[in-house]
Amino acid sequence: MQRADVAMSLMVIVWGVHYIVVKDAFSNLAPLTFNAIRFMIGLPIVLLAVARHPAALKIARRDALRLLPLGLIGPFGYQIFFVLGLARTTSTNTALLGSTMPLWTAILTIALGIVVIRRQMIAGVILSLIGVVLVVLGSSGTSLSISRADLVGSMLALAAAIVTAYYNIAVKPLIDRYGGTVVAVWTYTISTVGLIVVAAPDLFRLSPADVPVRVWPHLLFSGAISCAFGFLIENYSLRTLGPARTALYYNFTPLVAAVSGVVFMGDPLTLALVAGAGLTVTGTRIVRRNTWLRLPRGRGDDASPLRDPQPELCRAEAA
């Protein structure tokens, strides 16, 4: 086992536990405020990691103008939906529903006609959709009644996955031109600024006494370890192990998150939830492995695999 395998195995645990860490922090800080502070903690670490090659971060003005709205729709939009959804539903639900991003990517690319439609991919889409329904129903515990807050939280978690799927498709030309790391650093910066603006009213009123000592480990774990160092380790893994092998680890994050939520947060463990988790993870993996882009004529092969277009900062929520 290579060092990158060990590092990614540890990060899977970090990203999975991250859900309950963030959820617990909401008892002391408002979701949007917590999100803004943790991104401010992570930003200097990310920027220091690329400080030796600042010229590599330069992008053309027209591409910057294109990346700005995409960053606000995708990574920034994801963060808003993620924390607001997590505040209203269980960490288990949020993790499992958030992991369906490849499903929505497949559905959007089918609608746009840019992927080869394969039976395996369609089967994976159907399995995942059934799994999503069961996960939402499974959050009701022993009854079939679902609280309004829980339903809204589940829908927000799905919205986070959907906007990320759209972003991943729309940003691909920029990823091809500049590389995933460059785009990721820029979108992290855009997200940080956006989150500060959204949380500004609370941040201006915030005093040190409003941030109790018990929540600082949550902020450091989320901002520094899960987001910033997770980003660096993921980049290292992509370079060392390659996209396909690195992607295998993403399948385990929602499972770690689900187990952590049940054990530490008392999330309901129902037959519907277990079945839904299994179908969602299995279907998503099938979709991920069988989504192939149509190439323009004259490019040789008829199709190429649609990989995750970039290392996702804060993969724990997207992942």
Residue frames as qw, qx, qy, qz and C-alpha x, y, z in Angstrom:
[[0.000, 0.887, 0.461, 0.000, 0.00, 0.00, 0.00],
 [0.420, 0.435, -0.014, 0.797, 1.41, 3.37, -1.03],
 [0.176, -0.227, -0.437, 0.852, 1.56, 6.39, 1.25],
 [0.298, -0.061, -0.240, -0.922, -1.16, 8.02, -0.83],
 [0.560, -0.307, -0.715, -0.282, -3.45, 5.06, -0.06],
 [0.430, -0.344, -0.637, 0.540, -2.83, 5.47, 3.66],
 [0.024, -0.129, -0.122, 0.984, -3.40, 9.23, 3.45],
 [0.423, -0.156, -0.441, -0.776, -6.65, 8.82, 1.52],
 [0.537, -0.341, -0.771, 0.019, -7.87, 6.15, 3.95],
 [0.282, -0.326, -0.496, 0.754, -7.34, 8.57, 6.82],
 [0.144, 0.062, -0.113, -0.981, -9.07, 11.37, 4.90],
 [0.441, -0.309, -0.705, -0.461, -12.11, 9.17, 4.27],
 [0.446, -0.467, -0.673, 0.360, -12.48, 8.90, 8.05],
 [0.151, -0.265, -0.175, 0.936, -11.93, 12.64, 8.47],
 [0.246, -0.070, -0.403, -0.879, -14.46, 13.52, 5.75],
 [0.468, -0.383, -0.762, -0.232, -17.01, 11.06, 7.12],
 [0.403, -0.476, -0.573, 0.532, -16.71, 12.29, 10.72],
 [0.131, 0.036, 0.057, 0.989, -16.79, 15.87, 9.47],
 [0.325, -0.482, -0.549, -0.601, -20.57, 15.77, 9.10],
 [0.581, -0.632, -0.506, 0.083, -21.19, 15.19, 12.80],
 [0.466, -0.224, -0.179, 0.837, -18.50, 17.73, 13.74],
 [0.030, -0.214, -0.251, -0.944, -20.26, 20.44, 11.74],
 [0.475, -0.537, -0.580, -0.387, -23.70, 19.36, 12.95],
 [0.591, -0.511, -0.476, 0.405, -22.57, 19.55, 16.58],
 [0.326, -0.067, -0.057, 0.941, -21.08, 23.01, 16.05],
 [0.154, -0.483, -0.442, -0.740, -24.48, 24.38, 15.03],
 [0.506, -0.663, -0.542, 0.107, -25.54, 24.26, 18.67],
 [0.451, -0.580, -0.126, 0.667, -23.15, 27.18, 19.27],
 [0.051, -0.394, 0.312, 0.863, -22.89, 28.98, 15.96],
 [0.658, 0.548, 0.189, -0.480, -25.36, 29.72, 13.17],
 [0.851, 0.202, 0.421, 0.240, -24.71, 27.55, 10.09],
 [0.515, 0.797, 0.068, 0.310, -23.76, 30.41, 7.76],
 [0.219, -0.907, 0.337, -0.129, -21.51, 31.98, 10.39],
 [0.777, -0.350, 0.507, 0.128, -19.73, 28.68, 11.04],
 [0.796, 0.443, 0.313, 0.267, -19.27, 28.16, 7.31],
 [0.281, 0.922, -0.102, 0.247, -17.71, 31.59, 6.78],
 [0.409, -0.793, 0.448, -0.064, -15.27, 31.22, 9.69],
 [0.835, -0.162, 0.497, 0.169, -14.10, 27.73, 8.70],
 [0.702, 0.610, 0.197, 0.309, -13.44, 28.85, 5.12],
 [0.037, 0.947, -0.241, 0.207, -11.46, 31.85, 6.40],
 [0.646, -0.573, 0.503, 0.038, -9.35, 29.41, 8.45],
 [0.843, 0.121, 0.473, 0.224, -8.72, 27.16, 5.47],
 [0.514, 0.853, 0.061, 0.063, -7.97, 29.83, 2.85],
 [0.072, -0.872, 0.483, 0.046, -4.46, 30.83, 4.06],
 [0.659, -0.272, 0.693, 0.103, -3.42, 27.15, 4.14],
 [0.733, 0.506, 0.440, 0.113, -4.61, 26.60, 0.57],
 [0.337, 0.936, -0.088, 0.057, -2.94, 29.79, -0.68],
 [0.336, -0.744, 0.572, 0.081, 0.35, 28.99, 1.10],
 [0.785, -0.011, 0.607, 0.124, 0.39, 25.57, -0.58],
 [0.650, 0.587, 0.358, 0.325, 0.47, 27.22, -4.01],
 [0.121, -0.956, 0.057, 0.259, 2.49, 30.31, -3.03],
 [0.524, -0.416, 0.537, 0.514, 5.68, 28.93, -4.61],
 [0.284, 0.170, 0.700, 0.633, 4.08, 29.02, -8.07],
 [0.216, 0.580, 0.393, -0.680, 1.83, 32.09, -8.10],
 [0.209, 0.386, -0.477, -0.762, 2.20, 32.54, -11.86],
 [0.055, -0.097, -0.965, -0.239, 0.47, 29.21, -12.40],
 [0.108, 0.532, 0.729, -0.416, -2.73, 30.66, -10.94],
 [0.155, 0.412, -0.146, -0.886, -3.07, 33.31, -13.62],
 [0.405, 0.438, 0.790, 0.142, -6.08, 32.93, -15.89],
 [0.132, 0.286, 0.405, 0.858, -7.34, 35.06, -18.77],
 [0.227, 0.070, 0.302, -0.923, -9.79, 37.83, -17.90],
 [0.625, -0.007, -0.369, -0.688, -12.58, 36.35, -20.02],
 [0.625, -0.091, -0.775, 0.032, -12.14, 33.01, -18.26],
 [0.140, -0.065, -0.627, 0.764, -12.13, 34.73, -14.87],
 [0.425, 0.038, 0.041, -0.904, -15.43, 36.40, -15.75],
 [0.715, -0.032, -0.566, -0.409, -16.79, 32.98, -16.68],
 [0.507, -0.025, -0.791, 0.342, -15.45, 31.28, -13.57],
 [0.111, -0.124, 0.433, -0.886, -16.94, 33.84, -11.17],
 [0.684, -0.083, -0.011, -0.725, -20.62, 33.00, -11.79],
 [0.790, 0.054, -0.602, -0.103, -19.82, 29.29, -12.04],
 [0.339, 0.135, -0.717, 0.594, -18.05, 29.45, -8.68],
 [0.338, -0.100, 0.345, -0.870, -21.06, 31.18, -7.14],
 [0.800, -0.004, -0.255, -0.544, -23.47, 28.60, -8.58],
 [0.814, 0.102, -0.570, 0.043, -21.33, 25.56, -7.82],
 [0.533, 0.017, -0.633, 0.561, -18.94, 25.56, -4.84],
 [0.108, -0.125, 0.336, -0.927, -20.48, 28.59, -3.12],
 [0.670, -0.154, -0.218, -0.693, -24.05, 27.45, -3.81],
 [0.737, -0.061, -0.672, 0.046, -23.16, 23.98, -2.60],
 [0.301, 0.056, -0.625, 0.718, -21.85, 25.34, 0.71],
 [0.377, -0.137, 0.151, -0.903, -25.05, 27.32, 1.32],
 [0.796, -0.099, -0.356, -0.479, -27.33, 24.36, 0.57],
 [0.636, 0.083, -0.722, 0.261, -25.07, 21.99, 2.51],
 [0.138, 0.054, -0.629, 0.763, -25.06, 23.82, 5.85],
 [0.500, -0.064, 0.096, -0.858, -28.71, 24.84, 5.67],
 [0.797, -0.017, -0.498, -0.340, -29.68, 21.27, 4.84],
 [0.537, 0.065, -0.739, 0.402, -27.47, 19.77, 7.56],
 [0.116, -0.134, 0.461, -0.869, -29.03, 22.14, 10.10],
 [0.648, -0.012, 0.028, -0.761, -32.50, 20.75, 9.28],
 [0.947, 0.040, -0.229, -0.222, -31.94, 17.04, 8.75],
 [0.842, -0.460, 0.240, 0.146, -29.60, 14.34, 10.03],
 [0.101, -0.706, 0.607, 0.349, -25.93, 14.09, 9.19],
 [0.518, 0.027, 0.839, 0.164, -26.64, 10.62, 7.77],
 [0.505, 0.722, 0.467, -0.079, -29.24, 11.98, 5.35],
 [0.139, 0.926, -0.193, -0.293, -27.01, 14.85, 4.30],
 [0.292, -0.516, 0.742, 0.313, -24.05, 12.58, 3.59],
 [0.514, 0.203, 0.821, 0.144, -26.00, 9.98, 1.64],
 [0.425, 0.812, 0.389, -0.088, -28.01, 12.48, -0.40],
 [0.011, 0.892, -0.306, -0.333, -24.95, 14.65, -1.02],
 [0.436, -0.344, 0.764, 0.329, -23.09, 11.64, -2.40],
 [0.624, 0.497, 0.603, 0.012, -25.55, 11.40, -5.31],
 [0.083, 0.763, -0.223, -0.601, -23.70, 14.11, -7.26],
 [0.125, -0.234, 0.817, 0.512, -22.53, 11.64, -9.98],
 [0.282, 0.484, 0.828, -0.030, -26.19, 10.62, -10.42],
 [0.223, 0.858, 0.272, -0.374, -27.29, 14.17, -11.20],
 [0.076, -0.599, 0.538, 0.588, -24.23, 14.68, -13.39],
 [0.242, 0.071, 0.908, 0.334, -25.31, 11.65, -15.43],
 [0.257, 0.685, 0.664, -0.153, -28.92, 12.86, -15.66],
 [0.106, 0.851, -0.025, -0.514, -27.87, 16.35, -16.79],
 [0.104, -0.461, 0.692, 0.546, -25.39, 15.01, -19.35],
 [0.301, 0.316, 0.883, 0.172, -28.05, 12.65, -20.73],
 [0.227, 0.820, 0.436, -0.293, -30.44, 15.59, -21.09],
 [0.048, 0.820, -0.280, -0.498, -27.72, 17.59, -22.85],
 [0.894, 0.444, 0.038, -0.042, -26.85, 14.67, -25.12],
 [0.201, 0.819, -0.530, 0.092, -23.14, 14.78, -24.29],
 [0.393, -0.393, 0.821, -0.129, -22.75, 11.23, -22.94],
 [0.422, 0.091, -0.831, -0.350, -23.07, 7.79, -24.45],
 [0.724, -0.261, 0.205, -0.604, -26.23, 6.23, -23.02],
 [0.342, 0.237, -0.908, 0.043, -25.31, 2.82, -21.62],
 [0.696, -0.405, -0.511, -0.301, -27.56, 0.26, -19.99],
 [0.621, -0.209, -0.543, 0.525, -25.28, 0.04, -16.96],
 [0.097, 0.103, -0.185, 0.973, -25.47, 3.80, -16.43],
 [0.504, -0.338, -0.297, -0.737, -29.29, 3.82, -16.69],
 [0.744, -0.332, -0.579, 0.032, -29.45, 0.92, -14.22],
 [0.461, -0.095, -0.436, 0.767, -27.22, 2.87, -11.83],
 [0.159, -0.237, -0.029, -0.958, -29.42, 5.97, -12.16],
 [0.658, -0.380, -0.432, -0.485, -32.56, 3.96, -11.34],
 [0.707, -0.260, -0.564, 0.339, -30.92, 2.26, -8.34],
 [0.288, 0.028, -0.303, 0.908, -29.70, 5.61, -7.01],
 [0.335, -0.315, -0.162, -0.873, -33.10, 7.28, -7.40],
 [0.745, -0.395, -0.500, -0.197, -34.80, 4.43, -5.53],
 [0.624, -0.145, -0.479, 0.600, -32.09, 4.73, -2.88],
 [0.041, 0.228, -0.120, 0.965, -32.70, 8.48, -2.53],
 [0.576, -0.417, -0.296, -0.638, -36.42, 7.90, -1.90],
 [0.803, -0.325, -0.491, 0.097, -35.66, 5.24, 0.71],
 [0.456, 0.041, -0.380, 0.803, -33.07, 7.44, 2.45],
 [0.213, -0.319, 0.015, -0.923, -35.61, 10.27, 2.77],
 [0.746, -0.380, -0.345, -0.426, -38.29, 7.86, 4.04],
 [0.760, -0.108, -0.538, 0.348, -35.78, 6.21, 6.36],
 [0.181, 0.276, -0.353, 0.876, -35.24, 9.47, 8.22],
 [0.533, -0.457, -0.144, -0.697, -38.78, 9.23, 9.64],
 [0.271, -0.329, 0.787, -0.447, -37.74, 6.50, 12.08],
 [0.225, 0.134, 0.960, -0.096, -40.33, 3.85, 12.81],
 [0.418, 0.650, 0.489, -0.405, -43.22, 5.86, 11.32],
 [0.524, 0.398, 0.507, 0.557, -43.82, 6.95, 7.76],
 [0.019, 0.972, 0.233, 0.019, -44.42, 10.59, 8.68],
 [0.629, 0.158, -0.026, 0.761, -41.63, 12.97, 7.76],
 [0.187, -0.756, -0.280, 0.562, -41.24, 16.29, 9.53],
 [0.410, 0.901, 0.131, 0.046, -41.31, 19.43, 7.42],
 [0.184, -0.873, 0.428, 0.146, -37.83, 20.45, 8.61],
 [0.625, -0.254, 0.700, 0.233, -36.40, 17.05, 7.75],
 [0.649, 0.558, 0.491, 0.164, -37.97, 17.09, 4.30],
 [0.214, 0.974, -0.071, -0.009, -36.68, 20.60, 3.62],
 [0.392, -0.707, 0.561, 0.180, -33.22, 19.56, 4.84],
 [0.705, 0.060, 0.666, 0.234, -33.22, 16.54, 2.54],
 [0.531, 0.779, 0.308, 0.127, -34.25, 18.70, -0.43],
 [0.022, -0.957, 0.278, 0.079, -31.46, 21.18, 0.35],
 [0.571, -0.432, 0.659, 0.232, -28.94, 18.32, 0.51],
 [0.676, 0.395, 0.574, 0.241, -30.13, 17.16, -2.91],
 [0.295, 0.952, 0.077, 0.012, -29.93, 20.73, -4.21],
 [0.318, -0.786, 0.478, 0.228, -26.29, 20.85, -3.07],
 [0.630, -0.077, 0.710, 0.304, -25.54, 17.74, -5.12],
 [0.547, 0.678, 0.472, 0.131, -27.43, 19.06, -8.16],
 [0.137, 0.980, -0.111, -0.091, -25.71, 22.47, -8.33],
 [0.430, -0.593, 0.623, 0.276, -22.35, 20.71, -7.96],
 [0.667, 0.235, 0.666, 0.235, -23.25, 18.39, -10.84],
 [0.417, 0.876, 0.233, 0.063, -24.13, 21.36, -13.05],
 [0.149, -0.912, 0.343, 0.169, -20.92, 23.14, -12.06],
 [0.615, -0.321, 0.663, 0.280, -18.80, 20.07, -12.83],
 [0.626, 0.495, 0.543, 0.262, -20.22, 19.93, -16.35],
 [0.238, 0.959, 0.136, 0.068, -20.05, 23.68, -17.04],
 [0.273, -0.875, 0.366, 0.159, -16.54, 24.17, -15.66],
 [0.897, -0.013, 0.366, 0.248, -14.94, 21.30, -17.60],
 [0.604, 0.705, 0.042, 0.370, -13.55, 23.51, -20.43],
 [0.109, -0.897, 0.314, -0.292, -11.76, 25.66, -17.82],
 [0.796, -0.438, 0.416, 0.016, -10.44, 22.55, -16.07],
 [0.866, 0.317, 0.243, 0.300, -9.06, 21.29, -19.40],
 [0.380, 0.834, -0.059, 0.396, -7.41, 24.66, -20.02],
 [0.079, -0.784, 0.403, -0.465, -5.90, 25.44, -16.62],
 [0.431, 0.104, -0.844, 0.301, -5.98, 22.23, -14.58],
 [0.545, -0.591, -0.578, -0.139, -8.10, 21.20, -11.61],
 [0.541, -0.382, -0.386, 0.642, -5.88, 22.69, -8.91],
 [0.133, 0.067, 0.086, 0.985, -5.89, 26.20, -10.38],
 [0.383, -0.436, -0.457, -0.674, -9.67, 26.23, -10.77],
 [0.627, -0.494, -0.590, 0.122, -10.14, 24.73, -7.30],
 [0.415, -0.240, -0.292, 0.827, -8.01, 27.44, -5.64],
 [0.080, -0.170, -0.205, -0.960, -9.92, 30.19, -7.44],
 [0.522, -0.457, -0.530, -0.486, -13.32, 28.74, -6.60],
 [0.581, -0.413, -0.560, 0.423, -12.27, 28.26, -2.96],
 [0.222, -0.114, -0.138, 0.959, -11.37, 31.95, -2.84],
 [0.295, -0.283, -0.389, -0.826, -14.65, 32.94, -4.53],
 [0.597, -0.465, -0.642, -0.124, -16.59, 30.77, -2.08],
 [0.479, -0.304, -0.466, 0.679, -14.78, 32.27, 0.91],
 [0.003, 0.017, 0.026, 1.000, -15.58, 35.83, -0.16],
 [0.449, -0.326, -0.523, -0.647, -19.18, 34.90, -0.90],
 [0.606, -0.433, -0.654, 0.133, -19.66, 33.17, 2.45],
 [0.315, -0.212, -0.338, 0.861, -18.21, 36.19, 4.30],
 [0.191, -0.143, -0.223, -0.945, -20.65, 38.50, 2.48],
 [0.561, -0.386, -0.614, -0.399, -23.65, 36.26, 3.25],
 [0.643, -0.464, -0.536, 0.289, -22.69, 35.93, 6.92],
 [0.292, 0.383, -0.159, 0.862, -21.54, 39.57, 7.28],
 [0.436, -0.644, -0.079, -0.623, -24.45, 40.73, 9.48],
 [0.875, -0.465, -0.135, -0.009, -23.70, 38.02, 12.05],
 [0.770, 0.116, -0.181, 0.601, -19.93, 38.33, 11.70],
 [0.116, 0.586, -0.100, 0.796, -20.02, 42.08, 12.44],
 [0.590, -0.618, 0.042, -0.518, -22.01, 41.46, 15.61],
 [0.926, -0.130, -0.326, 0.137, -19.88, 38.50, 16.67],
 [0.191, -0.827, 0.453, -0.273, -17.62, 38.90, 19.69],
 [0.297, 0.364, -0.868, 0.161, -15.06, 36.44, 21.10],
 [0.373, -0.068, 0.720, -0.581, -17.56, 35.58, 23.82],
 [0.766, 0.288, 0.056, -0.572, -20.02, 34.42, 21.13],
 [0.753, 0.371, -0.540, -0.065, -17.57, 31.73, 19.98],
 [0.752, -0.575, 0.273, -0.172, -17.18, 29.39, 22.97],
 [0.165, -0.613, 0.764, 0.115, -13.97, 27.46, 23.49],
 [0.658, 0.037, 0.748, -0.082, -15.70, 24.16, 22.79],
 [0.693, 0.658, 0.260, -0.138, -16.46, 25.16, 19.18],
 [0.087, 0.831, -0.475, -0.278, -12.89, 26.11, 18.19],
 [0.410, -0.240, 0.858, 0.196, -11.80, 22.48, 17.71],
 [0.592, 0.535, 0.597, -0.078, -14.79, 22.09, 15.41],
 [0.342, 0.908, -0.057, -0.235, -13.71, 25.10, 13.35],
 [0.118, -0.685, 0.679, 0.238, -10.08, 23.96, 13.15],
 [0.541, 0.021, 0.837, 0.081, -11.03, 20.39, 12.28],
 [0.556, 0.674, 0.478, -0.091, -13.43, 21.58, 9.57],
 [0.287, 0.937, -0.102, -0.172, -11.46, 24.47, 8.11],
 [0.071, -0.744, 0.649, 0.142, -7.88, 23.24, 8.42],
 [0.407, -0.219, 0.886, 0.052, -7.96, 19.44, 8.43],
 [0.589, 0.426, 0.681, -0.086, -11.05, 18.47, 6.45],
 [0.467, 0.860, 0.148, -0.142, -11.03, 21.31, 3.90],
 [0.145, 0.889, -0.414, -0.134, -7.49, 22.61, 3.46],
 [0.276, -0.470, 0.834, 0.086, -5.34, 19.57, 4.24],
 [0.696, 0.289, 0.646, -0.121, -7.96, 17.32, 2.64],
 [0.545, 0.817, -0.015, -0.190, -7.55, 19.34, -0.55],
 [0.053, 0.759, -0.640, -0.107, -3.76, 18.95, -0.48],
 [0.483, -0.197, 0.852, -0.036, -3.90, 15.20, 0.22],
 [0.710, 0.503, 0.456, -0.187, -6.47, 14.69, -2.52],
 [0.431, 0.840, -0.280, -0.177, -4.25, 16.48, -5.02],
 [0.174, -0.572, 0.801, 0.031, -1.32, 14.32, -3.92],
 [0.628, 0.088, 0.763, -0.126, -3.44, 11.20, -4.39],
 [0.666, 0.689, 0.175, -0.228, -4.61, 12.27, -7.83],
 [0.276, 0.798, -0.521, -0.126, -1.01, 12.76, -8.93],
 [0.210, -0.445, 0.867, -0.084, 0.22, 9.52, -7.32],
 [0.458, 0.132, 0.864, -0.162, -2.67, 7.08, -7.70],
 [0.040, -0.140, -0.669, -0.729, -4.60, 8.64, -10.57],
 [0.457, -0.131, 0.011, -0.880, -8.28, 9.71, -10.78],
 [0.739, -0.126, -0.550, -0.367, -9.80, 6.22, -11.01],
 [0.603, -0.114, -0.693, 0.378, -8.08, 4.80, -7.93],
 [0.026, 0.049, -0.385, 0.921, -8.61, 7.99, -5.94],
 [0.523, -0.181, -0.228, -0.801, -12.32, 7.96, -6.82],
 [0.629, -0.188, -0.754, -0.031, -12.72, 4.57, -5.17],
 [0.278, -0.119, -0.627, 0.718, -12.19, 6.19, -1.78],
 [0.283, -0.117, -0.001, -0.952, -15.09, 8.60, -2.31],
 [0.618, -0.249, -0.625, -0.408, -17.52, 5.67, -2.13],
 [0.567, -0.253, -0.698, 0.357, -16.68, 5.08, 1.53],
 [0.056, 0.163, -0.271, 0.947, -17.13, 8.64, 2.85],
 [0.556, -0.314, -0.148, -0.755, -20.96, 8.53, 3.03],
 [0.798, -0.227, -0.558, -0.024, -20.78, 5.14, 4.76],
 [0.458, -0.026, -0.511, 0.727, -18.40, 6.48, 7.43],
 [0.180, -0.214, 0.087, -0.956, -20.66, 9.53, 7.81],
 [0.686, -0.310, -0.395, -0.526, -23.77, 7.36, 8.17],
 [0.736, -0.211, -0.584, 0.270, -22.20, 5.12, 10.81],
 [0.280, 0.060, -0.374, 0.882, -20.88, 8.17, 12.69],
 [0.359, -0.291, -0.099, -0.881, -24.30, 9.80, 12.62],
 [0.770, -0.326, -0.470, -0.283, -26.03, 6.71, 13.98],
 [0.709, -0.158, -0.520, 0.449, -23.42, 6.05, 16.68],
 [0.349, -0.093, -0.306, 0.881, -22.63, 9.58, 17.87],
 [0.201, -0.066, -0.052, -0.976, -25.67, 11.67, 16.91],
 [0.372, 0.238, 0.777, -0.448, -28.44, 9.13, 17.45],
 [0.420, 0.260, -0.418, -0.762, -29.64, 9.28, 13.83],
 [0.832, 0.051, 0.351, -0.426, -32.46, 6.79, 13.25],
 [0.014, -0.331, 0.894, 0.303, -31.36, 3.42, 11.88],
 [0.743, 0.262, 0.346, -0.510, -34.22, 1.92, 9.91],
 [0.697, 0.135, 0.660, 0.247, -34.49, -0.80, 7.30],
 [0.476, 0.836, 0.261, 0.076, -35.44, 1.82, 4.69],
 [0.069, -0.936, 0.322, 0.126, -32.34, 3.87, 5.52],
 [0.557, -0.393, 0.689, 0.244, -30.01, 0.85, 5.32],
 [0.653, 0.410, 0.602, 0.210, -31.55, -0.30, 2.03],
 [0.310, 0.943, 0.119, 0.000, -31.50, 3.23, 0.65],
 [0.264, -0.814, 0.462, 0.233, -27.86, 3.72, 1.63],
 [0.626, -0.126, 0.715, 0.286, -26.89, 0.48, -0.10],
 [0.560, 0.626, 0.510, 0.189, -28.79, 1.31, -3.29],
 [0.109, 0.988, -0.028, -0.103, -27.57, 4.91, -3.35],
 [0.340, -0.698, 0.565, 0.280, -23.89, 4.05, -2.93],
 [0.619, 0.057, 0.734, 0.275, -24.06, 1.08, -5.33],
 [0.482, 0.758, 0.428, 0.095, -26.00, 3.00, -7.97],
 [0.007, 0.968, -0.172, -0.184, -23.72, 6.01, -7.70],
 [0.454, -0.493, 0.660, 0.339, -20.64, 3.84, -8.15],
 [0.604, 0.346, 0.674, 0.248, -22.18, 2.20, -11.24],
 [0.310, 0.926, 0.214, -0.012, -23.02, 5.62, -12.68],
 [0.218, -0.860, 0.365, 0.281, -19.51, 6.92, -11.96],
 [0.497, -0.292, 0.739, 0.348, -17.90, 3.99, -13.77],
 [0.444, 0.373, 0.754, 0.308, -20.22, 4.05, -16.80],
 [0.208, 0.910, 0.201, -0.297, -20.54, 7.73, -17.68],
 [0.594, -0.050, 0.440, 0.671, -18.71, 8.33, -20.95],
 [0.170, 0.697, -0.011, -0.697, -18.54, 11.60, -22.88],
 [0.726, 0.580, 0.335, 0.156, -19.29, 11.72, -26.57],
 [0.409, -0.445, 0.290, 0.742, -16.20, 13.03, -28.37],
 [0.430, 0.700, -0.095, -0.562, -16.44, 15.28, -31.42],
 [0.909, 0.365, 0.187, 0.068, -16.12, 13.46, -34.72],
 [0.566, 0.716, -0.274, 0.302, -12.58, 13.09, -35.90],
 [0.317, -0.752, 0.489, -0.309, -11.15, 12.65, -32.39],
 [0.247, 0.321, -0.913, 0.049, -10.59, 8.90, -32.86],
 [0.070, -0.208, -0.933, 0.285, -12.38, 7.09, -30.04],
 [0.234, -0.573, -0.586, -0.522, -16.16, 7.41, -29.83],
 [0.524, -0.789, -0.164, -0.277, -16.14, 8.22, -26.14],
 [0.392, 0.343, -0.601, 0.606, -14.01, 8.97, -23.12],
 [0.460, -0.513, -0.681, 0.249, -14.77, 8.51, -19.43],
 [0.131, -0.798, -0.041, -0.586, -16.16, 11.54, -17.61],
 [0.563, -0.092, -0.592, 0.569, -13.93, 11.78, -14.55],
 [0.301, -0.845, -0.317, 0.308, -14.52, 13.94, -11.54],
 [0.477, 0.792, 0.056, 0.378, -13.34, 17.18, -13.13],
 [0.169, 0.675, -0.410, 0.589, -11.33, 18.46, -10.21],
 [0.387, -0.153, -0.755, 0.508, -10.37, 17.76, -6.63],
 [0.313, -0.750, -0.381, -0.440, -13.31, 19.03, -4.61],
 [0.079, 0.349, -0.516, 0.779, -12.39, 21.31, -1.77],
 [0.479, -0.112, 0.536, -0.686, -14.17, 20.12, 1.36],
 [0.414, 0.068, -0.819, -0.392, -14.90, 16.79, -0.28],
 [0.006, 0.159, 0.888, -0.432, -16.58, 15.65, 2.94],
 [0.396, 0.441, 0.387, -0.706, -19.64, 17.68, 2.03],
 [0.529, 0.460, -0.373, -0.608, -19.61, 16.76, -1.55],
 [0.719, 0.007, -0.694, 0.045, -18.48, 14.78, -0.39]]
